[in-house]
Amino acid sequence: ENSSDGEDFGSSGIDFFGRPIDQPVRPVEYEEIHIAATVKTAPAGIDSGRAMKLILPFSAFKDKKAFNEGFMNVYICADDPDKAENDVKSVFETRGIEFAPQRLYNRAEEERTVSNMIILVKVFSYGFIALISLISVANVFNTVSTNVALRRRDYAMLRSLGMTNRGINRMMNYECLLYGTRSLLFGFPLSVGMTYLCYLSAAEAAQMSFTMPWTAVAIAVVSVFMVVFVSMLYSTSRLKRENPVDALKDENI
């Protein structure tokens, strides 16, 4: 029966840990150890729990006082992890030690599996991104070229009124800035929303904070203006080679 608030555990015949008071306590030998350093983040393979965890070098195995007969994990660093795993299995089998196969954990094999999976995902992701990028570049190039071709009579009229090639280039540069800025005003908020949705889906599997890939954003911004400027430069180069009089005479493209 649980004791009420303020009631002494001794009055119920049990101590704080639920053991009878008259039960003899086995003496425990204590040993002083020297803590060389502490870490804020647990190393790979060690979970962070409430119990204190000591990380000892392999040489500490020589001193049996550093270990007890309970449960413990042994981590081995090897140049050839697969060979080390087979050697450990052969030692267990030779000495007749029964062990569960899942307790022998090869981290290098898991890292290779994860690395292959990441490479596969990257190949499909970058392939999809490259395909979408090529379609977008072709679309921008076609749109800009068509827009300039439809206004060839306007440009011819401006040239006939005395506008120089430098003035036309400056006007085209302003149009490029307008096109690029307008596309970024719509594309950047959408990219932030998509990035946050990807973060929410990934946060269920791993704990991480939301960060924007600013390097990728900068590359995307530079690419947008570069594609627009190159498309406009190609279109205007065709106009400069045409005779303004012939362009004014043409009614159709």
N, C-alpha and C positions, 0 to 999 in steps of 0.2 A: 504494500500500500504506500502510495506516495505521501511523503510528509508534507504538512502545510507550510505556508510561508513563515519563516522565522523559527521553525522547529529544528532542533539540532539533530544531525544525522545519527549521532551516538545514541540518542534515545530510542531509535528504531532498531538498533543492533547491527546497522550496516554503515560503512564509511561512504565517502563522497563517490567512490567508484563502484558502489553497489556490492562490495565484498563484505562478508561477516567480519565484525571487529575482532573476534577471537581467532580468526584464521591466521596461522603463522605466515609471515611474509618471507619469501626466500631472499636471502641477501644478494645484492647485485654488486658486481665489481665495476667500479668506474675507472676510466682511464683519461688522463689529460691529453688533449690533442691541440696542436697549433694550427690556427686558421691563417693560412697565408694570404688569402684575398677573398673578397665576396663579389658576386656579379648581380646585376639587376635583371638581366635577361638570361633565362635558362638556355644552355647549349642545346644543339639539335639532338633529339632523342630523349630528352629529359623533360617530363611534364612538370609544370609548376603547380605544386599542391601545398597543403598546409604544413605537412611534415617537413622537417629540416633534411636537406639532402647534402651529402658530402661528396665531392668529386676528388678522387684519389688517383695517383699514378699507378701504373702497373706494378711498380716495385713495392707497393704497399701490400701486395699479396704475400710477400715473404713474412710479414708480421700478421699472424692469425688473430691478434688482439684487435686489429682494425675492423674485423668482420664478425658477424654473428651467424648463427645457423638458420636464419630466416631467409626471406626472399630477397634477392639482389640481382641487378643487371650487370653484365660484363660487356664492355664495348671494346672492340679490337680494331685498331687501325692497321691495314695491310696494303701493300703495293698491288697485290693480286687478290681482290676480295673473293672471287669465285673459288680459287684454290684454297684460300683460308677457310671458307665454308665447308668445302669437301674434307679438309684435314680435320676440322672440328667434328664433323659427322663420323669420320673413320675412328677418331679417338673414342667417341662415345660408344660406337659399335664394338670396338676392340675390347673395351673395358666392361661391356655389358651394361652400360648405363642407359636406362630408359628415359626418353625425352620426347616431348611433343614436337613434331616438325615445325609447327607454327611459332614455337618459342625461339627457333634459330632464325634470326632476322638479318637478311642481307640488304643493307641500306643502299649499297651501290647498285644492286639490281633494280631496286625500286626507282632510284634516280634515273637509271637508263630508260626504264619504262615511261616515267613521267617526261623525260627529255624527248623521247620519240613521239609521245603524244603531243607535246608542245610544238615540235617541228611540223607534225602533220597538220595541226590547227593553223600554224603560221602559213604553211604552204597554201591551204585553202583560203585563209583570210586575205593574204596578200594577193593571191590570184584574183579573188573577187574584187578587191580594192583596185587592182590594176585594170581589170575589165571595166569597172564603173568609171575609173578615171579616163580611160581612152574614149569611152562613149561620151563623157562630159566634155572632153577637149574637142572631139569632133563636132559636138553640138554647138559649143561656143564658137568654134572656127566657122562653121556654116552660118550661124546666126549673124556674126559680125560681117563676114564677107557679103552675105545677102543684103544686109542693111546698108553697107557702103555702096554696093552695086545699084541699089534702088535710088540712091541719092547722087549718082554720078553727074546728072544734069545740074544739080544744085552746086556741087563742087566746081563744075566747069563754069557756071555763072560767076561764082566767087573769084575764080582764077581770071576770068575775062574782065572783072571789075578791078583787078590789080592786086588781089591777095597772093602773096608769095607762098612758096612751098614751106617756108618756115612758119608762116601763119597757119597754114593748113595742118602742119605737124603739131603745133601748139593746140589747135582746136581738137585734133584727134586725141592728144594726150589727156585733155580734160574729159573727153568722152570715155576714155579708158578708165580714168579714176572714178567717174560716175558709175560705169558698169560694175567695176570691181567692188566699190563701196556698197552699191545696192545689193549685190549678190551676198556680200558678207553680212549685211544687216538681216537678211533672212536666214542665211546658212549658219551663222555663229550661234544664235539661240537654239536652233534645232540640234546642232552638234552637242551643245551643253546638255540639252535634255536627253539625247540618246546616250551620252557618256554617263549621265547619272543613272539611267535605267540599267545600263550594263553594270554599273557599280552595285546597284541594288541586287541584281541577280547573282553577282559574284560574292557579295557580302554574306550571303547565306552559307557559303561553303568555307569562307576564310574571313577572319576579322581583319579589316583594313579600313583606313580612313579615305575619304573621297578626295582625290587630287585630279586636277585637270592636266592632261598631257600638253603642256604649253609648247614643247618642242614640235610636236605634230601640228599644233594649231598654227605656229609660226610658218612651218613648211607649207601648210595649206593656204595661208594668206599670201605668201610669196608666189606660190604656184598659180593662184587665181589671177593675180595682176600680171604675171609673166605670160600666161596663156592669152589673156585679153590683149596685152600690148603686142605680142607676136602676131596675133590674128589681125589686129588693126594695122600693124606695120606692113604685113603682106598685102592687105587690101588697098592701102594707100599707095603702095609702090606700083600697083597696076594702074591707078588713076594718073600718076605722074607721067606715065608713058603714053597716055592718050592725048589726042589733040582736043582742046576745049571746044573748038568749032564743030568737030564731028560729034562730040557728046551732046552739044546743044541741038543738033539736027535730029538726033535719034529720039524717037518717041517711045520706043520699046527697048527693053533690055535684050 
